[in-house]
Each structure stands twice: as C-alpha cells, then as structure tokens.
Amino acid sequence: MDNIKETKKTKGKVNSRKSILDIVYIALFAAIISVCSLISIPIGEVPVTFQILGICLAAGFLGLAKGTTSVVIYILLGLIGIPVFAGGTSGFAKLASPTGGYIVGFIFTAIIIGLAVKLFGRKLWVLIVSMVIGVLVCYAFGTAWFIILCNNSGKSMDLANALSLCVVPFLPFDAVKIAVSAVLVNRLHKFIKV
C-alpha cells in the first residue's frame, strides 16, 4: 500500500515538474519570437523581420499545442500594448495595419508546422516542407489583408502588385530563415524535452 502512495506522489511531482517546464518553454519561445520581431529591416510597406524564424523554431521545437500557444501568447502580448511586434510596435491598431494579416497568419504557420511534427516527427525534410507551407499560408493571410486595406483606403491594389510588394522581396530572406530553423530543430530537438 505504501508503494502505491509513493508511486502516486512521485508521478504527481513528475507531472508538476513537467507542467512547470512546459510553461517555461512556452514563455521562452514567446520571448524568442518577441526578440526576433524587434530585429526589423524596413523595405517597402512590409519590413523584413525575424519573426518567422522565431515562429518556426517555436512550432518545430515545442510541437502543435505548445508551439501554437507560444505564438498566441506573443500576439496577445503585442495586443495588450507590450511592444513586441515588428519594429517595437504594439496594440490592436497593428492588426488594422498593412502587416496585420501576417500576425494572424503566424498562428496558422505554427499550427501547420506543429501538426507536421506531431504526425511525421522532426526529420529535416518534414521540417522544411512544413515550414515552407506554413510561411506560404502566412503570405496568403498577409497579402490578402494588404489588398483589402489598400483597396478600402482608395489605393488600387491587385494580386500581382501585392505579391511584388508583400511576397517576392521576402522570399530569399524567408528561405534562409526556414533553412536555419529546420536545421536547428532537427539537430537540437533532442536537448529540449517537451
């Protein structure tokens, strides 16, 4: 009987420790995304940032639920006024800006990568393919939002022009971020126990 009580106590301590560690990892990756977003290179309407790098790392290392949670926490921090969005900005007005669609797209990027990791593991090809698909989905949200805002503000914007402003200039940068993220997750995931 005492052994059963000991086992339950031990399991409780292990679960408690794991929960605390999960919270720490989620917070850590929300912070990493925040720091990555502060590194901003302005080119045109939409700046080059390293948010995608942070989001790919979070979803790749933490998986579906925890990775997506870290992205949502990052977004919530920005919405409540903490300057974690690109260029140190924050607030609900950021969602109404030309880059608002990308912020929403980050959630779906994390879901796609996290789901791929859950279903297929952290093989390099899985990470690269899921990160490419995730970033393309983010581009879709961002570009659609950009077109809507431009057309509603009196600026005529078609898909070809929007892609030339919102996607094409970022392809080389995002390809590098995806490659770096995929390699880091593939090589280092065994050291992060989630």
C-alpha positions in Angstrom: 0.0 0.0 0.0 2.8 2.4 0.9 4.4 1.7 -2.5 1.2 2.7 -4.3 1.2 6.0 -2.3 4.9 6.6 -3.1 4.3 6.0 -6.8 1.4 8.4 -6.9 3.4 11.1 -5.1 6.3 10.5 -7.5 4.0 10.8 -10.5 2.5 13.9 -9.1 5.9 15.5 -8.7 7.0 14.5 -12.2 3.8 15.8 -13.7 4.1 19.1 -11.8 7.7 19.4 -12.8 6.8 18.7 -16.5 4.0 21.3 -16.3 6.4 23.9 -15.0 8.9 23.1 -17.6 6.2 23.3 -20.4 5.3 26.8 -19.1 8.9 27.9 -19.1 9.4 26.6 -22.7 6.2 28.3 -23.9 7.3 31.6 -22.3 10.8 31.3 -23.5 9.7 30.8 -27.1 7.2 33.7 -26.9 10.2 35.8 -25.7 12.3 34.5 -28.6 9.6 35.4 -31.1 9.4 38.9 -29.5 13.1 39.4 -29.7 13.1 38.2 -33.3 10.4 40.7 -34.2 12.4 43.6 -32.9 15.1 42.9 -35.5 13.5 44.7 -38.4 14.8 45.8 -41.7 12.4 48.2 -43.5 12.0 47.6 -47.2 8.8 49.0 -48.7 5.4 48.6 -47.0 6.2 45.4 -45.0 9.5 45.2 -43.1 11.8 42.2 -43.1 11.8 40.7 -39.6 13.0 37.5 -38.0 9.5 36.7 -36.5 9.2 33.8 -38.9 12.5 32.3 -37.6 11.1 32.5 -34.1 7.8 31.0 -35.0 9.3 28.2 -37.0 11.6 27.4 -34.0 8.7 27.5 -31.5 6.5 25.2 -33.5 9.4 23.0 -34.5 10.7 22.5 -31.0 7.5 22.6 -29.0 5.1 21.0 -31.4 1.5 21.7 -32.1 -0.2 22.7 -28.8 2.8 24.3 -27.0 4.3 25.9 -30.1 0.9 27.5 -31.1 0.4 28.6 -27.6 3.7 30.4 -27.6 2.7 32.2 -30.8 -0.7 33.2 -29.4 0.9 34.5 -26.2 3.3 36.6 -28.3 0.4 38.0 -30.2 -1.6 38.7 -27.0 1.4 40.5 -25.5 1.5 42.8 -28.5 -2.2 43.4 -28.5 -2.2 44.5 -24.8 0.4 47.1 -25.6 3.8 45.4 -25.0 6.0 46.5 -27.9 6.8 43.1 -29.3 5.6 43.4 -32.9 7.9 44.4 -35.8 9.9 47.5 -35.1 8.8 47.6 -31.4 5.2 48.3 -32.1 2.1 47.1 -30.3 -1.7 47.4 -30.0 -4.9 46.4 -31.8 -4.2 49.1 -34.4 -1.3 46.9 -35.6 -3.9 44.3 -36.7 -5.5 47.0 -38.8 -2.2 48.0 -40.4 -0.9 46.6 -43.7 1.0 43.9 -41.7 -2.0 42.7 -39.6 -2.7 39.7 -41.8 0.8 38.4 -41.3 0.3 38.5 -37.5 -2.9 36.4 -37.9 -1.1 34.1 -40.3 1.6 33.4 -37.7 -0.9 31.3 -35.8 -1.7 29.1 -38.8 2.1 28.8 -39.6 2.6 27.4 -36.1 -0.3 25.0 -36.5 0.9 23.6 -39.8 4.5 23.1 -38.5 3.3 21.7 -35.2 0.9 19.3 -36.9 3.6 18.1 -39.2 6.0 17.5 -36.3 3.2 15.6 -34.4 2.4 13.4 -37.4 5.8 12.9 -39.0 8.5 13.8 -36.5 11.3 16.2 -36.8 13.0 14.8 -39.9 14.7 17.6 -41.8 12.5 17.2 -44.9 9.4 17.3 -42.8 10.5 20.5 -41.1 11.5 22.1 -44.4 8.2 21.2 -46.2 6.0 22.1 -43.3 7.8 25.4 -42.7 7.6 26.3 -46.4 3.8 25.5 -46.4 3.4 27.4 -43.1 5.2 30.5 -44.5 3.1 30.4 -47.7 -0.1 30.3 -45.7 1.3 33.3 -43.7 2.0 35.1 -47.0 -1.6 34.3 -48.1 -3.1 35.9 -45.0 -0.7 38.9 -45.1 -1.2 39.6 -48.9 -5.0 39.2 -48.7 -5.1 41.6 -45.8 -2.8 44.1 -47.6 -5.0 44.0 -50.7 -8.2 44.6 -48.7 -6.7 47.5 -46.7 -5.3 49.2 -49.8 -8.5 48.8 -51.8 -10.6 50.1 -48.8 -8.3 53.1 -48.4 -8.7 54.2 -52.0 -5.4 52.7 -53.3 -6.0 50.3 -56.1 -4.2 47.0 -55.4 -4.3 43.8 -57.5 -2.8 40.4 -56.6 0.2 40.8 -58.9 1.2 44.2 -57.4 0.6 42.9 -53.9 2.7 39.8 -54.5 5.5 42.0 -55.8 5.4 44.2 -52.7 4.5 41.6 -50.0 6.0 38.3 -51.1 8.7 38.4 -53.8 11.1 40.7 -51.8 10.9 38.4 -48.8 11.4 35.0 -50.5 15.2 34.9 -50.2 15.2 36.1 -46.6 12.5 33.6 -45.6 14.2 30.8 -47.4 17.3 31.4 -45.2 15.1 31.6 -42.1 13.4 28.3 -42.9 16.7 26.6 -43.6 18.2 27.8 -40.4 15.1 26.9 -38.3 14.8 23.4 -39.9 18.5 22.6 -39.3 18.4 23.9 -35.7 15.2 22.0 -34.8 16.4 18.8 -36.5 19.8 18.9 -34.7 18.9 20.2 -31.3 15.3 18.9 -30.6 16.7 16.0 -28.5 18.0 18.5 -26.0 14.6 20.2 -25.4 12.4 17.7 -23.6 8.8 18.6 -24.3 
